[in-house]
Amino acid sequence: MNTLRYFYILLFLAVLVFARQGLGREKTRITDIIPKDSLLNEDKAATGLYLYVFELDRDKYPAVLDVLYDINDLPVEYVNLGSFAGNGLVSCGGDIETWTKLAQILVDSKAKPVKRTIAYINDGINDDIVLAVLDKPGSVSYRQSGSDSIGIGLPAGNVSLRFNTKPLIGLKQIRRVSITPVYKAEIAPDKKQMSGKKQPVLWEFPFSLASLSVSLRPGQFVCIAANPANFPQQGPEAIGQMMFCSNKSKPVIRLCLVACSLIND
């Protein structure tokens, strides 16, 4: 298949969901859901990744979670599976034939897309995409191994997904993609210790034990979502809660879909 065909297959799921949500009175077009910079500089990058975030009412999420558990077309590897699951996360990998299954459950659950973006990633260079913003200080429970977890105080900031790609020796049109949750914040310098004007200091904490990797070809995807069964009953939130859950107006839950659109070898 050529890149253009992969591109339209990649957008199939988002088209269905956008159409179901009735965005405007006119017919949903491909160009309506493509990020404005989607065709810029693609010849300078190794891998094009589309990221979609969908949101739905929390009471409809169990049906979506069942489908995610049922998708196993692509093997997903974890730095530490116990830590990944223990931090309230779940993932799956799929290909072209899985689009319709995932699209249908998102339509049935009335999920709506709340974020869409694209990243053109050069091999070996980190690229961070913001997933959620914390507008005030808080804390998170970080499960490291087994039943051991630590509470981490967090300043106001954001949680991002850090992407990194690398080629597989001897293989074309495929990349190993690693994804790591990272918390980032700008820390204002202490006024008592300031001498002159100083810029805020960038602080970050990678949740390295909750990272995953998957080998993707154009048209294939990986989905990262919350696993409420492993949320703490008390104390600080799990990483999965911080990334995907919100109670601002009503209880909602989100999931993240990352799809490969092109690879320039």
C-alpha beads as a LAMMPS data file, in Angstrom:
LAMMPS data file: protein, C-alpha beads

265 atoms
264 bonds

1 atom types
1 bond types

-500.0 500.0 xlo xhi
-500.0 500.0 ylo yhi
-500.0 500.0 zlo zhi

Masses

1 110.0

Atoms # bond

1 1 1 0.000 0.000 0.000
2 1 1 1.131 3.573 -0.578
3 1 1 1.306 6.247 2.087
4 1 1 -1.872 7.966 0.913
5 1 1 -3.930 4.811 1.331
6 1 1 -2.518 4.271 4.801
7 1 1 -3.369 7.879 5.605
8 1 1 -7.063 7.455 4.811
9 1 1 -7.273 4.130 6.619
10 1 1 -5.669 5.783 9.635
11 1 1 -8.348 8.478 9.747
12 1 1 -11.239 6.053 9.298
13 1 1 -11.885 5.641 13.008
14 1 1 -11.789 9.360 13.724
15 1 1 -14.126 10.090 10.799
16 1 1 -16.711 7.684 12.162
17 1 1 -16.594 9.118 15.652
18 1 1 -16.634 12.731 14.489
19 1 1 -19.585 12.007 12.210
20 1 1 -21.453 10.273 15.045
21 1 1 -20.998 13.322 17.248
22 1 1 -22.569 15.545 14.571
23 1 1 -19.929 18.241 14.354
24 1 1 -21.877 20.887 12.455
25 1 1 -24.722 20.392 10.017
26 1 1 -22.532 19.634 7.045
27 1 1 -21.059 16.271 6.185
28 1 1 -17.823 15.522 8.028
29 1 1 -14.851 15.719 5.696
30 1 1 -11.372 14.276 6.001
31 1 1 -9.952 17.800 6.032
32 1 1 -12.081 18.678 9.063
33 1 1 -10.139 16.344 11.336
34 1 1 -6.618 16.680 9.970
35 1 1 -4.364 18.881 12.098
36 1 1 -3.421 22.041 10.193
37 1 1 0.260 21.146 10.056
38 1 1 -0.281 17.500 9.169
39 1 1 1.357 17.723 5.768
40 1 1 4.206 20.040 6.730
41 1 1 7.812 18.875 6.757
42 1 1 6.923 15.220 6.588
43 1 1 9.879 14.652 4.252
44 1 1 12.213 15.716 7.096
45 1 1 10.952 13.224 9.656
46 1 1 11.279 9.494 10.059
47 1 1 7.900 8.631 11.577
48 1 1 4.502 10.329 11.529
49 1 1 2.325 9.594 14.556
50 1 1 -1.260 10.753 14.950
51 1 1 -2.572 11.084 18.501
52 1 1 -6.287 11.148 19.276
53 1 1 -7.827 11.509 22.734
54 1 1 -11.440 10.406 23.162
55 1 1 -13.674 11.218 26.139
56 1 1 -16.788 9.406 27.349
57 1 1 -18.993 9.138 30.418
58 1 1 -17.380 6.918 32.994
59 1 1 -20.386 4.614 33.300
60 1 1 -19.980 3.654 29.619
61 1 1 -16.283 2.865 29.949
62 1 1 -16.501 -0.839 31.002
63 1 1 -17.791 -1.797 27.538
64 1 1 -14.891 0.055 25.915
65 1 1 -12.426 -1.592 28.287
66 1 1 -13.741 -5.042 27.306
67 1 1 -12.955 -4.279 23.650
68 1 1 -9.481 -3.016 24.512
69 1 1 -8.749 -6.280 26.315
70 1 1 -9.987 -8.151 23.236
71 1 1 -7.600 -6.390 20.835
72 1 1 -4.280 -8.214 20.676
73 1 1 -3.170 -7.967 17.038
74 1 1 0.199 -6.450 17.937
75 1 1 2.437 -7.431 20.861
76 1 1 3.046 -4.608 23.332
77 1 1 6.079 -4.845 25.599
78 1 1 6.509 -3.178 28.985
79 1 1 9.518 -2.135 31.032
80 1 1 7.645 -3.604 33.996
81 1 1 4.185 -5.055 33.369
82 1 1 3.366 -5.123 37.091
83 1 1 4.200 -1.448 37.416
84 1 1 2.303 -0.488 34.259
85 1 1 -0.880 -2.291 35.317
86 1 1 -0.442 -1.362 38.988
87 1 1 -0.383 2.308 38.044
88 1 1 -3.899 2.022 36.655
89 1 1 -2.985 1.648 32.981
90 1 1 -3.948 -0.724 30.180
91 1 1 -2.922 -0.863 26.530
92 1 1 -3.397 -2.802 23.314
93 1 1 -2.004 -2.813 19.788
94 1 1 -3.972 -3.216 16.581
95 1 1 -3.857 -2.936 12.820
96 1 1 -6.107 -1.992 9.942
97 1 1 -8.570 -4.816 10.517
98 1 1 -9.168 -3.712 14.120
99 1 1 -10.259 -0.166 13.256
100 1 1 -13.920 -1.031 12.808
101 1 1 -14.158 -2.891 16.119
102 1 1 -12.679 0.020 18.045
103 1 1 -14.626 2.621 16.095
104 1 1 -17.938 0.880 16.714
105 1 1 -17.582 0.733 20.498
106 1 1 -16.534 4.384 20.620
107 1 1 -19.582 5.319 18.581
108 1 1 -21.870 3.160 20.721
109 1 1 -20.490 4.698 23.915
110 1 1 -20.919 8.233 22.499
111 1 1 -17.225 8.987 22.921
112 1 1 -16.158 12.354 21.590
113 1 1 -12.712 13.397 20.361
114 1 1 -11.239 16.133 22.568
115 1 1 -7.691 16.252 21.218
116 1 1 -6.018 15.466 17.934
117 1 1 -2.463 16.213 16.940
118 1 1 0.431 14.852 14.945
119 1 1 4.130 14.469 15.640
120 1 1 6.852 13.896 13.084
121 1 1 9.595 12.166 15.039
122 1 1 13.203 11.676 14.055
123 1 1 14.820 8.490 15.325
124 1 1 16.451 8.817 18.720
125 1 1 14.946 12.223 19.558
126 1 1 12.327 12.546 22.300
127 1 1 9.044 14.246 21.445
128 1 1 6.555 15.089 24.240
129 1 1 2.814 15.529 23.683
130 1 1 0.744 16.984 26.536
131 1 1 -2.095 14.735 27.642
132 1 1 -3.506 16.427 30.746
133 1 1 -2.916 19.646 32.689
134 1 1 -2.924 19.997 36.478
135 1 1 -3.696 23.608 37.321
136 1 1 -2.814 23.257 40.995
137 1 1 -0.335 21.207 43.063
138 1 1 -1.275 17.624 43.869
139 1 1 0.175 14.174 44.381
140 1 1 0.254 10.821 42.648
141 1 1 0.847 7.241 43.747
142 1 1 3.647 5.611 41.741
143 1 1 3.686 1.804 41.815
144 1 1 7.262 0.695 41.236
145 1 1 7.294 -3.063 41.699
146 1 1 5.016 -5.627 43.243
147 1 1 2.856 -3.915 45.844
148 1 1 5.419 -1.208 46.622
149 1 1 4.343 2.327 45.796
150 1 1 5.485 5.803 46.722
151 1 1 3.590 9.089 46.932
152 1 1 5.057 11.900 44.856
153 1 1 4.145 15.544 45.401
154 1 1 3.598 17.380 42.144
155 1 1 3.598 21.112 41.429
156 1 1 1.096 22.521 38.953
157 1 1 2.094 21.303 35.509
158 1 1 1.183 18.721 32.906
159 1 1 1.489 15.027 32.226
160 1 1 2.772 14.199 28.759
161 1 1 3.526 11.151 26.705
162 1 1 7.162 11.012 25.607
163 1 1 7.702 9.325 22.261
164 1 1 10.948 7.924 20.937
165 1 1 11.474 5.863 17.805
166 1 1 14.265 3.683 16.480
167 1 1 14.632 1.581 13.334
168 1 1 14.776 -2.198 13.336
169 1 1 17.963 -3.439 11.697
170 1 1 17.359 -4.852 8.242
171 1 1 13.644 -3.970 8.143
172 1 1 11.942 -1.185 6.205
173 1 1 8.654 0.603 6.931
174 1 1 8.613 -0.284 10.616
175 1 1 9.739 1.526 13.769
176 1 1 10.089 0.572 17.403
177 1 1 8.095 3.204 19.281
178 1 1 8.563 3.712 23.014
179 1 1 6.039 5.711 25.048
180 1 1 6.700 6.989 28.573
181 1 1 4.401 9.071 30.826
182 1 1 6.275 12.154 32.029
183 1 1 5.205 14.856 34.475
184 1 1 6.590 18.316 33.674
185 1 1 6.367 21.652 35.457
186 1 1 7.984 25.061 35.520
187 1 1 9.307 25.901 38.988
188 1 1 9.627 29.558 39.873
189 1 1 12.969 30.409 41.489
190 1 1 12.991 31.185 45.207
191 1 1 12.581 34.949 45.572
192 1 1 14.807 34.970 48.659
193 1 1 17.676 33.471 46.681
194 1 1 17.159 35.445 43.490
195 1 1 19.887 37.783 42.324
196 1 1 18.597 39.543 39.239
197 1 1 15.934 38.240 36.902
198 1 1 15.850 34.449 36.542
199 1 1 13.733 32.240 34.362
200 1 1 11.599 29.417 35.797
201 1 1 13.342 26.064 36.027
202 1 1 11.897 23.158 34.048
203 1 1 11.315 20.136 36.295
204 1 1 10.270 16.721 35.076
205 1 1 9.673 13.249 36.459
206 1 1 9.537 10.358 33.956
207 1 1 7.449 7.407 35.143
208 1 1 9.927 5.072 33.483
209 1 1 8.567 1.833 34.948
210 1 1 5.167 2.616 33.391
211 1 1 6.544 2.880 29.854
212 1 1 5.807 0.583 26.926
213 1 1 7.123 -0.115 23.450
214 1 1 5.582 -1.491 20.282
215 1 1 6.708 -2.036 16.690
216 1 1 4.479 -0.087 14.315
217 1 1 4.032 0.003 10.566
218 1 1 1.899 2.610 8.754
219 1 1 -1.756 1.890 9.491
220 1 1 -1.103 0.246 12.862
221 1 1 -1.855 1.726 16.275
222 1 1 -1.437 1.413 20.006
223 1 1 -4.087 2.458 22.525
224 1 1 -3.308 3.578 26.092
225 1 1 -6.113 3.901 28.614
226 1 1 -7.056 3.737 32.278
227 1 1 -7.599 0.551 34.261
228 1 1 -9.951 1.576 37.112
229 1 1 -9.637 -1.843 38.760
230 1 1 -6.141 -0.829 39.916
231 1 1 -6.984 2.659 41.174
232 1 1 -6.146 3.172 44.882
233 1 1 -9.108 3.083 47.231
234 1 1 -7.636 5.927 49.256
235 1 1 -4.695 8.293 49.207
236 1 1 -3.089 9.838 46.106
237 1 1 -4.416 9.034 42.635
238 1 1 -2.832 6.443 40.372
239 1 1 -1.001 7.625 37.279
240 1 1 -3.859 6.303 35.140
241 1 1 -6.319 8.473 37.079
242 1 1 -4.164 11.560 36.690
243 1 1 -3.791 10.970 32.954
244 1 1 -7.304 9.974 31.968
245 1 1 -9.942 10.806 34.604
246 1 1 -11.775 14.035 35.329
247 1 1 -14.596 15.060 37.660
248 1 1 -14.768 18.793 36.907
249 1 1 -18.388 18.844 35.682
250 1 1 -19.265 15.151 35.594
251 1 1 -17.274 11.912 35.859
252 1 1 -15.613 11.278 32.501
253 1 1 -12.757 9.094 31.357
254 1 1 -10.442 9.403 28.388
255 1 1 -8.343 7.095 26.263
256 1 1 -5.444 7.804 23.946
257 1 1 -5.033 6.365 20.467
258 1 1 -1.618 6.633 18.764
259 1 1 -1.477 5.595 15.121
260 1 1 1.377 5.448 12.633
261 1 1 0.638 7.306 9.397
262 1 1 3.972 7.191 7.587
263 1 1 7.563 6.112 7.842
264 1 1 10.326 7.674 5.776
265 1 1 13.230 5.266 5.464

Bonds

1 1 1 2
2 1 2 3
3 1 3 4
4 1 4 5
5 1 5 6
6 1 6 7
7 1 7 8
8 1 8 9
9 1 9 10
10 1 10 11
11 1 11 12
12 1 12 13
13 1 13 14
14 1 14 15
15 1 15 16
16 1 16 17
17 1 17 18
18 1 18 19
19 1 19 20
20 1 20 21
21 1 21 22
22 1 22 23
23 1 23 24
24 1 24 25
25 1 25 26
26 1 26 27
27 1 27 28
28 1 28 29
29 1 29 30
30 1 30 31
31 1 31 32
32 1 32 33
33 1 33 34
34 1 34 35
35 1 35 36
36 1 36 37
37 1 37 38
38 1 38 39
39 1 39 40
40 1 40 41
41 1 41 42
42 1 42 43
43 1 43 44
44 1 44 45
45 1 45 46
46 1 46 47
47 1 47 48
48 1 48 49
49 1 49 50
50 1 50 51
51 1 51 52
52 1 52 53
53 1 53 54
54 1 54 55
55 1 55 56
56 1 56 57
57 1 57 58
58 1 58 59
59 1 59 60
60 1 60 61
61 1 61 62
62 1 62 63
63 1 63 64
64 1 64 65
65 1 65 66
66 1 66 67
67 1 67 68
68 1 68 69
69 1 69 70
70 1 70 71
71 1 71 72
72 1 72 73
73 1 73 74
74 1 74 75
75 1 75 76
76 1 76 77
77 1 77 78
78 1 78 79
79 1 79 80
80 1 80 81
81 1 81 82
82 1 82 83
83 1 83 84
84 1 84 85
85 1 85 86
86 1 86 87
87 1 87 88
88 1 88 89
89 1 89 90
90 1 90 91
91 1 91 92
92 1 92 93
93 1 93 94
94 1 94 95
95 1 95 96
96 1 96 97
97 1 97 98
98 1 98 99
99 1 99 100
100 1 100 101
101 1 101 102
102 1 102 103
103 1 103 104
104 1 104 105
105 1 105 106
106 1 106 107
107 1 107 108
108 1 108 109
109 1 109 110
110 1 110 111
111 1 111 112
112 1 112 113
113 1 113 114
114 1 114 115
115 1 115 116
116 1 116 117
117 1 117 118
118 1 118 119
119 1 119 120
120 1 120 121
121 1 121 122
122 1 122 123
123 1 123 124
124 1 124 125
125 1 125 126
126 1 126 127
127 1 127 128
128 1 128 129
129 1 129 130
130 1 130 131
131 1 131 132
132 1 132 133
133 1 133 134
134 1 134 135
135 1 135 136
136 1 136 137
137 1 137 138
138 1 138 139
139 1 139 140
140 1 140 141
141 1 141 142
142 1 142 143
143 1 143 144
144 1 144 145
145 1 145 146
146 1 146 147
147 1 147 148
148 1 148 149
149 1 149 150
150 1 150 151
151 1 151 152
152 1 152 153
153 1 153 154
154 1 154 155
155 1 155 156
156 1 156 157
157 1 157 158
158 1 158 159
159 1 159 160
160 1 160 161
161 1 161 162
162 1 162 163
163 1 163 164
164 1 164 165
165 1 165 166
166 1 166 167
167 1 167 168
168 1 168 169
169 1 169 170
170 1 170 171
171 1 171 172
172 1 172 173
173 1 173 174
174 1 174 175
175 1 175 176
176 1 176 177
177 1 177 178
178 1 178 179
179 1 179 180
180 1 180 181
181 1 181 182
182 1 182 183
183 1 183 184
184 1 184 185
185 1 185 186
186 1 186 187
187 1 187 188
188 1 188 189
189 1 189 190
190 1 190 191
191 1 191 192
192 1 192 193
193 1 193 194
194 1 194 195
195 1 195 196
196 1 196 197
197 1 197 198
198 1 198 199
199 1 199 200
200 1 200 201
201 1 201 202
202 1 202 203
203 1 203 204
204 1 204 205
205 1 205 206
206 1 206 207
207 1 207 208
208 1 208 209
209 1 209 210
210 1 210 211
211 1 211 212
212 1 212 213
213 1 213 214
214 1 214 215
215 1 215 216
216 1 216 217
217 1 217 218
218 1 218 219
219 1 219 220
220 1 220 221
221 1 221 222
222 1 222 223
223 1 223 224
224 1 224 225
225 1 225 226
226 1 226 227
227 1 227 228
228 1 228 229
229 1 229 230
230 1 230 231
231 1 231 232
232 1 232 233
233 1 233 234
234 1 234 235
235 1 235 236
236 1 236 237
237 1 237 238
238 1 238 239
239 1 239 240
240 1 240 241
241 1 241 242
242 1 242 243
243 1 243 244
244 1 244 245
245 1 245 246
246 1 246 247
247 1 247 248
248 1 248 249
249 1 249 250
250 1 250 251
251 1 251 252
252 1 252 253
253 1 253 254
254 1 254 255
255 1 255 256
256 1 256 257
257 1 257 258
258 1 258 259
259 1 259 260
260 1 260 261
261 1 261 262
262 1 262 263
263 1 263 264
264 1 264 265
